[in-house]
Amino acid sequence: MAYRINKEECISCGACQEVCPVSCISEDENGKRVIDEDVCIDCGSCASVCPVSCISHVE
């Protein structure tokens, strides 16, 4: 289980990347954030700080 960012809704603010305790969030070639689901520890920190609620939990 992990979290995923909806790139259509992401405003590229970087808040999620700043709070991730395992640094699994990076920026893609379009400036949008992406989560490495293999590294994600499923803590939910990213989703809790997203100002546009574009991060969701996936199974």
C-alpha positions in Angstrom: 0.0 0.0 0.0 1.1 3.5 -0.7 0.0 7.0 -1.7 -0.3 8.4 -5.2 -0.4 12.0 -6.5 -3.0 13.0 -9.1 -0.8 14.9 -11.5 -3.9 16.7 -13.1 -4.6 18.3 -9.7 -1.1 18.8 -8.4 -0.1 22.5 -8.2 3.6 21.7 -7.7 3.9 23.5 -4.3 6.3 20.9 -2.9 4.7 20.7 0.5 4.4 16.9 0.3 8.1 16.5 -0.7 9.2 18.6 2.3 7.4 16.5 4.9 8.1 13.0 3.5 10.2 11.2 6.2 11.7 8.8 3.6 12.2 11.2 0.7 10.2 9.1 -1.7 8.7 12.1 -3.5 10.4 13.7 -6.4 9.7 16.1 -9.3 9.0 14.7 -12.8 10.0 16.3 -16.1 6.9 18.5 -16.0 7.5 19.8 -12.5 4.8 17.6 -10.9 5.5 15.5 -7.9 5.6 11.7 -8.0 5.8 9.2 -5.2 8.0 6.1 -5.4 5.6 3.5 -4.2 8.4 1.0 -3.5 9.9 3.4 -0.9 6.7 4.9 0.5 6.1 3.8 4.1 2.4 4.6 4.0 2.6 7.2 6.8 0.2 9.7 5.2 2.3 12.8 6.0 2.1 13.9 2.3 -1.6 13.7 2.1 -2.1 15.6 5.3 -0.3 18.7 4.0 -1.5 18.8 0.4 -3.4 22.1 0.0 -5.4 20.7 -2.9 -6.0 17.2 -1.6 -4.6 15.5 -4.7 -2.8 12.7 -2.8 -4.8 9.5 -2.3 -4.1 6.2 -0.7 -3.9 3.2 -3.0 -3.9 -0.5 -2.2 
